[in-house]
Each structure stands twice: as structure tokens, then as C-alpha cells.
């Protein structure tokens, strides 16, 4: 679980460095839905991403995968399925 949390923090830092207007990782959903800056899937920095429903799947260049959903308040939600 700590590995997932560390990977999630790394994704957050990399995405905010690549998109300075991003205040929190959950803002990726809003950018995609408003058709601003990024598409539903693509690459940002060292990560490929794919927005789905209430969340996003990120894969780093070295293969580390992070799939996360976001609550209405922007907090990250994950479950045991995502940790497998």
C-alpha cells in the first residue's frame, strides 16, 4: 500500500510540474472534460494517462501503474483492487 501511495505522490508531482495550472491531481478530469490543455488520453511529462469515469490511469515510462478515482471534493479514492 505504501508503494501505491508513493507512486501516486510521484504522479501528482510530475503532472503538476508538467501542467503548472494544475492545483491538484483531480483537476485532470476538469481539464479533459472542458477540452482544455489535455485530451482524454495521451502523455504528460514522463507519464501516459487515460481518463476514465471518475478517475485516471497513469503509467510511468518505467512501467509503474497508478489507477485512481477522485471523490467530488477532489480527494483520491483507491481500493484493494487497485493495489493488486
C-alpha positions in Angstrom: 0.0 0.0 0.0 2.8 2.4 0.8 4.3 1.8 -2.7 1.0 2.8 -4.2 0.8 6.0 -2.2 4.4 6.8 -3.1 3.6 6.2 -6.8 0.5 8.4 -6.5 2.6 11.2 -5.0 5.1 10.9 -7.8 2.4 11.1 -10.4 0.9 14.2 -8.7 4.3 15.9 -8.6 5.1 15.1 -12.2 1.7 16.2 -13.5 1.8 19.4 -11.6 5.3 20.1 -12.9 4.2 19.5 -16.5 1.0 21.4 -16.2 1.6 24.4 -13.9 -2.1 25.4 -13.8 -2.9 22.0 -12.2 -3.6 22.7 -8.5 -4.3 19.0 -7.6 -4.3 15.8 -9.5 -8.1 15.6 -9.6 -8.1 18.7 -11.8 -7.0 16.5 -14.7 -10.7 15.4 -15.0 -11.9 19.0 -15.4 -9.2 19.8 -18.0 -10.2 16.8 -20.0 -13.9 17.5 -19.7 -13.6 21.1 -20.7 -11.3 20.2 -23.6 -8.5 22.4 -22.3 -4.8 21.6 -22.4 -5.1 17.8 -22.5 -7.1 15.1 -24.2 -8.8 12.0 -22.7 -5.6 10.1 -23.1 -2.0 10.9 -24.0 1.3 11.8 -22.5 2.2 14.4 -20.0 5.9 14.5 -18.9 7.1 11.0 -18.2 3.6 9.5 -17.8 1.0 8.3 -20.2 -2.5 8.7 -18.9 -6.1 7.7 -19.7 -9.1 9.4 -18.1 -12.0 7.1 -17.3 -15.2 7.8 -15.5 -14.3 9.4 -12.1 -10.6 8.8 -12.4 -7.5 8.3 -14.3 -4.9 5.6 -15.0 -1.3 6.7 -15.2 1.7 4.7 -16.4 5.3 5.9 -16.0 8.0 5.4 -18.5 9.4 2.6 -16.3 6.1 0.8 -16.2 4.7 1.8 -12.8 0.9 1.9 -13.0 -1.3 4.1 -10.8 -5.1 3.9 -11.2 -7.0 6.4 -9.1 -10.6 7.7 -8.8 -11.5 11.1 -7.4 -14.3 12.0 -5.0 -16.4 15.1 -5.7 -14.2 17.1 -3.3 -11.1 16.1 -5.3 -9.6 13.6 -2.8 -8.1 10.4 -4.2 -10.0 7.2 -3.8 -8.4 3.7 -4.2 -9.4 0.2 -3.1 -7.8 -3.1 -2.7 -8.4 -4.0 -6.4 -6.2 -1.1 -7.4 -3.4 -2.3 -5.1 -3.2 -5.7 -6.8 
